[in-house]
Every structure is written in structure tokens, then in C-alpha cells.
Amino acid sequence: MMKKIGPWAGMLGPALFALTFTLNGLLRPGYHPVRMYVSELSIGPQGWIQQVNFMVLGLCLAAFAVGVSKAFPAGKASRAGPVLLGIIAACYFISGPLVTDPAAMFDNQRTVHGFLHGIFGALVFSLSPACCFVFLRRFRADAAWRRMRPWTLLAGIVMALVVVLMKIAQPLPSPLNPWAGLIQRCSMLTFYAWVITFALGLKRRSKA
């Protein structure tokens, strides 16, 4: 059952999450996607939309992680890969009700819920590239996944570099600060695109 549900969850969850925060950001008065973080959509009367969005993505990634574990019962990344995906899923789900503080990401959180949101957010952005590199070991050892090798390597490198740029962009004196939201989205969208292509590959193999 999960071998069939998992790939669908991996494709629909990230796509729905990205579509929701994009439309929400464009329609929210006073919100600027280029310089403001996605998490800041959780603030205010309409914040429940993004809060639910986080939780739905967490559930979908959890189902995807289970599907991956069923598809890879043994071999390289058969344990570490699904565990990393599961941790990322849990971080997204828990981040939903833990609303971030305004204009902050990893540092300068003033409330308990903002501090915790920052911790779980840091885990997501740190583990996302790590997840790619872990699965790259599997794809290199499995000829059936050879098409995923270059894309997985590229995605891991891009996300790792973007995490560094996010850290540089965070302080207000930084010239990158006005682009902080766009930089963050580069990491997020890269990870979602990788998950979707990975899930599509699982779906095709489940049919075969």
C-alpha cells in the first residue's frame, strides 16, 4: 500500500506546498516574497494557511519516507535515507503551529515558539542537501537509478551553497538581505523538485 501511496505523496505534497505559499505570498498585503521568508506567512490572522501548509507537507513527506523505505528494503541508503526524510517531515509538521518571529530565520528569535521554529527550520535546511548526498550513494550503486545521479549531485550542491548564502544574507547590514526570501526559496524549490523527480521514479518502478 505505502509503496503506491508514498510516490504520490512525494509528488503532490511539495507541489501543493510551493503553490500555496507562492499564491499566499502574492495575495498577502504587505508581504514581499523576494525579501521575506516563507515562514513569515505564518504570522497574523491569515497565518493559519501557512501553518496548515507546513503540517500537510510534513505528513506527505512522512508518507513518502515510508514509501522509500519499502522500495529500498536493503542496500545503501536503505536506512539512513528514509530516516533523514522522516526527520525533515517531522520538522515541517512541528514547525506549523510554532510560528516564527518577524524578519528572523535561524537567529534573533525572541519567543519560545519562534526559537523552536528556527531550530526545526535550521534542521530542514541542513538535512535537505545531506539527504541528497546520502541517496546519491544509492543511485551510484544502482544502475536503475543512473538518471538521478547528476540531478541529485547538483541539487545537493545547490542547496548546500544556498544555506551559506542564507546565513550571509540574514544580518541587516548584508547586501544580500533584501534578497533573503528569494535565496531561501532557491533552496526549498530545489529540494521539492528533487523529491518530486525521485517520487516520479519510484512511481514508474512500482508499475514495472
C-alpha positions in Angstrom: 0.0 0.0 0.0 2.7 2.6 1.1 4.7 1.7 -2.0 1.9 3.2 -4.1 0.8 6.0 -1.7 4.4 7.1 -1.0 5.3 8.3 -4.5 2.0 10.2 -4.9 2.6 11.9 -1.5 6.1 12.8 -2.6 4.8 14.4 -5.8 1.7 16.1 -4.6 2.9 17.3 -1.1 5.9 19.5 -2.3 3.9 20.8 -5.3 0.9 21.8 -3.2 3.1 23.4 -0.6 5.0 25.5 -3.1 1.9 26.6 -4.9 0.2 27.5 -1.7 3.0 29.7 -0.3 3.5 31.3 -3.7 -0.1 32.3 -4.1 -0.4 33.2 -0.4 2.6 35.5 -0.7 1.4 37.2 -3.8 -2.1 37.9 -2.3 -0.9 38.8 1.2 -0.9 42.7 1.6 2.5 43.9 2.8 4.3 40.7 2.1 7.3 40.7 -0.2 8.4 37.3 -1.3 11.8 38.5 -2.6 13.0 39.7 0.8 10.7 37.9 3.3 10.9 34.3 4.4 8.2 31.7 3.7 7.8 31.2 7.4 6.7 34.8 7.9 3.4 33.9 6.1 2.5 32.1 9.4 2.3 35.4 11.2 -1.0 37.3 11.5 -4.7 36.5 11.1 -4.2 34.6 7.8 -1.2 32.8 9.2 -3.2 29.6 9.7 -3.0 29.0 6.0 0.8 28.6 6.0 0.7 26.8 9.4 -1.6 24.1 7.9 0.5 24.1 4.8 3.6 23.2 6.8 1.7 20.4 8.5 0.3 18.9 5.3 3.7 18.9 3.7 5.1 17.1 6.8 2.5 14.4 6.5 3.2 14.0 2.8 6.9 13.7 3.3 6.4 11.2 6.1 4.3 9.0 3.7 7.0 9.5 1.1 9.7 8.4 3.5 7.8 5.2 4.3 7.3 4.5 0.6 11.1 4.9 0.0 11.8 2.5 2.9 9.5 0.0 1.3 11.1 0.4 -2.1 14.6 0.2 -0.7 14.4 -2.6 1.9 18.2 -3.2 1.8 21.4 -1.8 0.4 23.0 1.6 0.5 20.8 4.4 1.9 18.0 1.9 2.8 18.1 3.1 6.4 19.8 6.5 6.5 17.8 7.9 3.6 14.3 7.2 4.9 15.4 8.3 8.4 16.6 11.7 7.0 13.4 12.2 5.0 11.4 11.3 8.1 13.3 13.9 10.3 12.7 16.5 7.6 9.0 15.6 7.5 8.7 15.8 11.3 10.4 19.2 11.3 8.0 20.6 8.8 5.0 19.2 10.6 6.1 20.6 14.0 7.0 23.9 12.5 3.4 24.5 11.6 2.0 25.6 14.9 5.4 27.0 16.1 5.0 30.5 14.5 8.3 32.2 13.6 9.1 35.8 14.8 9.0 38.6 12.2 12.1 39.0 9.9 14.1 36.2 11.5 15.2 32.8 10.4 17.9 31.0 12.4 18.9 33.7 14.8 17.3 36.6 16.8 14.1 34.6 17.7 12.5 36.4 20.7 9.7 34.0 21.6 9.8 30.3 22.6 7.8 29.2 19.6 9.9 31.4 17.3 13.1 29.9 18.8 11.8 26.4 18.2 10.7 27.2 14.7 14.2 28.5 14.0 15.7 25.2 15.3 13.5 23.0 13.2 14.0 25.3 10.2 17.7 25.0 10.6 17.4 21.2 10.6 15.4 21.2 7.4 17.8 23.4 5.5 20.8 21.4 6.8 19.4 18.0 6.3 18.0 18.6 2.8 21.3 18.6 1.0 22.6 15.8 3.3 19.6 13.8 2.2 20.6 14.2 -1.5 24.2 13.1 -0.8 23.0 10.0 1.1 20.8 8.9 -1.7 23.5 9.7 -4.2 25.4 6.7 -2.8 22.4 4.5 -3.6 21.9 5.9 -7.1 25.6 5.4 -7.9 25.4 1.7 -6.8 22.1 1.0 -8.6 22.1 1.1 -12.4 18.3 1.5 -12.4 18.7 5.0 -10.9 21.6 6.2 -13.0 19.5 9.1 -14.5 19.0 10.5 -11.0 22.8 10.7 -10.3 23.7 14.1 -11.9 20.5 15.8 -10.7 20.9 14.5 -7.2 24.5 15.7 -7.0 23.6 19.1 -8.5 20.6 19.5 -6.1 22.8 18.7 -3.1 25.5 21.2 -4.1 23.0 24.0 -4.9 21.2 23.6 -1.5 24.5 23.5 0.4 25.6 26.7 -1.3 22.3 28.4 -0.7 22.4 27.6 3.0 25.7 29.5 3.2 24.1 32.4 1.3 21.1 32.4 3.6 23.4 32.8 6.6 25.3 35.6 4.9 22.0 37.3 3.9 20.5 37.3 7.3 22.2 40.2 9.1 20.6 43.5 8.2 23.9 45.2 7.1 24.4 42.4 4.5 23.8 43.5 0.9 22.1 40.2 0.3 19.4 40.8 3.0 16.9 42.4 0.5 17.1 39.1 -1.4 16.8 36.8 1.6 13.4 35.4 0.7 14.4 34.7 -2.9 17.6 32.9 -1.7 15.6 30.8 0.7 13.2 29.8 -2.0 16.0 28.6 -4.2 16.9 26.0 -1.6 13.3 25.0 -0.9 12.3 24.7 -4.5 15.4 22.7 -5.4 14.6 20.2 -2.7 11.0 20.0 -3.7 11.9 19.5 -7.4 14.3 16.7 -6.3 11.7 15.0 -4.2 9.2 15.2 -7.0 11.5 13.6 -9.5 12.6 11.0 -7.0 8.9 10.2 -6.3 8.2 10.0 -10.0 11.0 7.5 -10.4 9.5 5.4 -7.6 6.1 5.5 -9.2 7.4 4.3 -12.5 9.3 1.5 -10.9 6.3 0.4 -8.8 4.3 0.0 -12.0 7.1 -2.0 -13.5 
